[in-house]
Amino acid sequence: MIPTGNSKPNIERFLGYQDDYDRYRPEAPPIVTGLLTNYLGRRPSRVADVGCGTGLSTFLWKDAADAVTGVEPNPDMLGKALEKLHLLGSGAETLSFVQGFSNQLPFPPCSVDIITCSQSFHWMDPASTLQEISRCLCPGGVFAAYDCDWPLALQPDIEVRYNQLIAAADDLLAELQPAAEQAHKWDKAGHLARIKASGAFSYVREMVFHNMEDCDAQRYVGLTLSQGGIQTVLKLAPAALAQDIADFTAKVEQFFQGRTLPVLISYRMRIGVK
């Protein structure tokens, strides 16, 4: 049963494409653990990664905390995270994944040192989620919501085409889905203000950082197609975006010319210290 304050369309938006999501999306960069550990002031005993998806933002904590729990409501995404955990050798004993919701976390009060939401906070009801995060955090504990900037930095024409493809998918969804069945996301630019307005944190700030990852044409296109709006259109009307995707793919392949190149990934992190 989905607790009050959660959106069934938001959760189900990610059904069925866990493999592509995990294959193409960036892993959270190691700088995250160092930054948040510094704000905590000590090695964390427990970290919770909420809305963890396939674990791309969870596994980096395996050697940086005594215990790490990924919390994810979507069964397909959670299943992929568990599949990866079963294949992991050293470090697996510190990690666990559970099905759960951001405003009904499976932790006692004041029991978690660091709680993260990577690429996920915009899918959560902010008021009830922040209240629950505050309940779970230890005094001095740290909450961090962080996201990539899309599209990844590459070349102006490709980035314009990326934005056009996302907009075309959104327009199609408005036609294909009744309003009640549409997923809703909160504006990421408002994360900091919402964290401040919660009154749950003694210190709040925003920071930016960057990471480089190797990328080829297949990955750049795959990452684009892994965006939730496009995936939903592909489920509802597979042919509707076919020409747009073909044109975008051709442009990306023309740029990469079979090469694998380092690509800049920019992140924005909003933190609150309890």
GIRA-V109959 format. One record per pair of residues at least 6 apart in sequence whose ideal C-beta (glycine too) atoms are under 7 Angstrom apart, sorted by sequence separation. I is the first residue (numbers start at 0). J is the second residue. D is the distance in Angstrom with one decimal. If there is no record, write none. Layout:
{{I:J:D} {I:J:D}}
This chain:
{{1:7:5.8} {36:42:6.6} {51:57:4.8} {61:67:6.3} {71:77:4.4} {99:105:5.3} {136:142:6.5} {194:200:6.3} {36:43:6.5} {60:67:4.3} {84:91:6.1} {232:239:5.8} {48:56:5.4} {97:105:5.8} {150:158:5.0} {195:203:5.0} {232:240:5.6} {1:10:7.0} {48:57:4.3} {71:80:6.5} {172:181:6.3} {194:203:5.3} {57:67:6.2} {84:94:5.8} {132:142:5.2} {69:80:5.7} {150:161:4.0} {229:240:6.7} {57:69:4.0} {84:96:6.3} {191:203:6.7} {46:60:5.0} {191:205:5.0} {54:69:5.6} {81:96:5.4} {80:96:4.7} {46:64:4.4} {51:69:3.4} {114:132:5.2} {45:64:6.8} {48:67:6.9} {51:70:6.1} {52:71:6.2} {77:96:6.0} {45:65:6.8} {51:71:4.9} {224:244:7.0} {43:64:4.4} {44:65:4.9} {45:66:4.8} {46:67:4.8} {47:68:5.1} {48:69:4.7} {49:70:4.8} {50:71:6.5} {77:98:5.5} {114:135:6.6} {42:64:7.0} {44:66:6.7} {48:70:6.9} {101:123:4.3} {102:124:6.2} {114:136:6.2} {47:70:6.1} {53:76:5.5} {57:80:6.9} {52:76:4.7} {74:98:6.8} {111:135:4.7} {120:144:3.8} {223:247:6.9} {71:96:6.8} {102:127:3.8} {110:135:6.3} {111:136:5.7} {112:137:5.6} {53:79:4.2} {54:80:3.8} {67:93:5.7} {72:98:6.4} {102:128:5.1} {108:134:5.5} {111:137:6.6} {32:59:6.0} {36:63:6.6} {53:80:5.1} {66:93:5.7} {67:94:5.1} {68:95:5.1} {69:96:4.3} {70:97:5.8} {71:98:6.5} {72:99:6.7} {101:128:4.2} {104:131:5.5} {108:135:6.8} {110:137:6.9} {113:140:6.5} {220:247:7.0} {27:55:6.1} {31:59:6.6} {32:60:6.0} {62:90:5.9} {65:93:6.6} {72:100:5.3} {103:131:6.7} {109:137:5.0} {112:140:5.2} {113:141:4.9} {114:142:5.0} {115:143:5.0} {116:144:4.4} {117:145:5.7} {118:146:5.5} {220:248:5.1} {26:55:4.9} {27:56:3.9} {51:80:6.3} {54:83:5.6} {61:90:3.8} {64:93:6.9} {68:97:6.3} {70:99:4.3} {102:131:4.7} {106:135:4.5} {109:138:6.8} {111:140:6.3} {118:147:6.7} {29:59:6.0} {53:83:7.0} {101:131:6.7} {24:55:5.8} {32:63:4.1} {104:135:5.3} {220:251:5.4} {20:52:6.6} {21:53:4.0} {27:59:5.4} {61:93:5.4} {219:251:5.2} {20:53:5.9} {26:59:6.9} {61:94:5.5} {21:55:6.7} {70:104:6.3} {216:251:4.9} {17:53:5.6} {216:252:4.5} {57:94:6.9} {216:255:4.0} {215:255:5.7} {146:187:5.6} {54:96:6.8} {215:258:6.9} {215:259:4.5} {51:96:6.9} {182:227:6.6} {214:259:6.9} {144:190:5.2} {213:259:5.2} {214:260:6.2} {213:261:6.0} {214:262:4.1} {211:261:4.7} {212:262:6.1} {50:101:6.2} {211:262:6.9} {49:101:5.2} {211:263:6.1} {212:264:5.9} {209:263:5.9} {210:264:4.9} {49:104:6.9} {209:264:6.7} {172:228:6.0} {209:265:5.3} {47:104:6.8} {209:266:6.9} {17:75:4.6} {21:79:5.5} {207:265:6.7} {208:266:5.3} {14:73:6.5} {17:76:5.0} {47:106:6.5} {56:115:6.4} {164:223:6.7} {169:228:5.4} {172:231:6.0} {207:266:6.6} {13:73:4.8} {15:75:6.0} {125:185:6.0} {168:228:4.1} {172:232:6.2} {175:235:4.8} {207:267:5.5} {14:75:5.2} {17:78:6.8} {18:79:6.9} {56:117:3.3} {165:226:6.3} {168:229:4.7} {171:232:5.1} {175:236:5.9} {10:72:4.8} {13:75:6.9} {17:79:4.0} {122:184:5.7} {161:223:5.9} {205:267:6.7} {206:268:5.2} {10:73:5.4} {13:76:5.5} {121:184:4.5} {165:228:6.3} {205:268:6.9} {47:111:5.0} {121:185:5.0} {129:193:7.0} {168:232:4.8} {205:269:5.0} {45:110:6.5} {49:114:6.0} {129:194:6.6} {164:229:7.0} {171:236:6.8} {45:111:5.0} {46:112:6.6} {49:115:7.0} {50:116:5.4} {121:187:5.2} {133:199:3.7} {153:219:7.0} {204:270:6.0} {45:112:5.7} {46:113:4.6} {47:114:4.8} {48:115:5.0} {49:116:5.3} {52:119:6.9} {203:270:7.0} {44:112:5.6} {125:193:4.5} {129:197:4.1} {171:239:5.4} {203:271:4.9} {43:112:3.8} {48:117:6.8} {50:119:2.8} {43:113:4.9} {49:119:6.8} {120:190:6.1} {129:199:5.8} {202:272:4.2} {200:271:3.3} {201:272:5.8} {50:122:6.5} {168:240:6.4} {199:271:6.8} {200:272:5.9} {201:273:6.7} {39:112:5.7} {50:123:6.6} {167:240:6.5} {200:273:5.8} {39:113:6.0} {199:273:6.6} {194:269:5.8} {167:243:5.6} {194:271:4.7} {35:113:5.2} {191:269:4.6} {164:243:5.4} {190:269:4.5} {164:247:5.5} {160:247:5.1} {27:117:5.4} {160:250:5.9} {157:250:5.7} {156:250:6.7} {157:251:6.0} {5:100:5.3} {5:102:6.9} {157:254:6.1} {2:100:5.3} {4:102:4.9} {2:102:6.3} {39:139:6.9} {154:254:5.7} {2:103:4.6} {39:140:7.0} {153:254:6.9} {39:141:5.2} {38:141:4.9} {35:141:5.3} {35:143:5.6} {153:262:6.4} {152:262:6.8} {151:262:5.2} {152:263:4.5} {9:122:4.8} {151:264:5.7} {152:265:6.9} {31:145:6.9} {147:264:5.7} {148:265:4.3} {147:265:6.9} {5:124:6.9} {147:266:5.9} {148:267:6.8} {4:124:4.4} {146:266:6.8} {145:266:5.5} {146:267:5.8} {25:147:6.3} {145:267:6.6} {4:127:4.2} {145:268:3.8} {143:268:5.6} {144:269:5.0} {143:270:4.7} {142:270:6.6} {141:270:6.1} {142:271:4.6} {141:272:5.5} {139:272:6.7} {140:273:4.8} {139:273:6.3} {138:273:6.1} {136:273:4.6} {133:273:6.3} {12:182:4.5} {8:180:5.6} {8:181:6.0} {9:182:4.8} {8:182:4.5} {9:183:6.5} {6:182:6.8} {6:183:6.0} {30:208:5.6} {28:210:3.9} {25:212:5.6} {23:218:5.5} {23:221:3.7} {24:222:6.3} {22:221:6.5} {23:222:4.3} {24:225:6.0} {19:221:6.1} {23:225:5.1} {20:225:5.1} {19:225:5.3} {16:225:6.7} {13:227:6.6} {16:230:5.1} {12:227:4.8} {12:231:6.1} {38:270:6.4} {38:272:6.0} {25:264:5.4}}
